[in-house]
Amino acid sequence: WMHDTLEYFSKDPVHRQYHQNVLTFAMLYENTERFINSISHDEVVHGKRSLVDKMPGDAWQKLANLRTLLAYQFTRPGKQLVFMGTEFAQWQEWNHEQSLDWHLSEEPERRAFTHYVSTLAEFYRSTPALWAGDPDPESFEWIDCADHRSSVLSYLRKYGDRHVVVVLNLTPVPRENYGIGVPARAGYRVRVDTDAERFGGSGYSRVERVESVAVPLHGRPHSISLTLPPIAALVLEPEA
């Protein structure tokens, strides 16, 4: 998981459409063992650069990519482990001979990023669909992993009668009126938008709730239409 994910996210978004299988391949063996989604210290030392510095683009895009990577990490099967310094997106590599660059956490964009990581972790903890079913194959289901051209991935996480919908837009191109097949006729509320302004994003979507319609899509009886923000993840949950 670590190698494939970092290989994909380090690529310029213009090339990601040719490498989507790098992310989807891991799902072929997800349920053969219990595992932790982690980024080891070996990936952020010895000239390999920090996690945020591995991301392509300018400073804004690097942070947007890292927010999206973490959303993907927290919503896929497997337990979570975040390496020190990731919570405020440290620029420098980890160095065992000095402390973390804690002073960066006082910068506005880093405070927003830390707020994002805290919010994401709390959402994960309070949403059993993201963890209670691990490693049961029934806890994960692709909605669509074939839209290579747009570099958009969507999937379900499930537990019991509850589920969440995860949509990743892995390019800086917003997608208007993007259809996603869903299992329920319900109102779907956006629980996480990694592009929200309070997290340092652009606030492009600003949509808090969408209603599914009885239009079949992706092999499901209902669908929703979304505005996908640039380099961002949306996580939606049906209203009870």
Helices and strands as residue ranges (DSSP letters): H 2-9, G 13-18, H 20-24, G 25-32, E 36-38, G 41-44, H 51-54, H 59-75, E 79-81, G 86-88, G 102-106, H 108-125, G 128-130, G 137-139, E 140-147, E 152-159, E 162-169, E 175-182, E 187-193, G 197-199, E 209-211, E 222-228, E 232-238
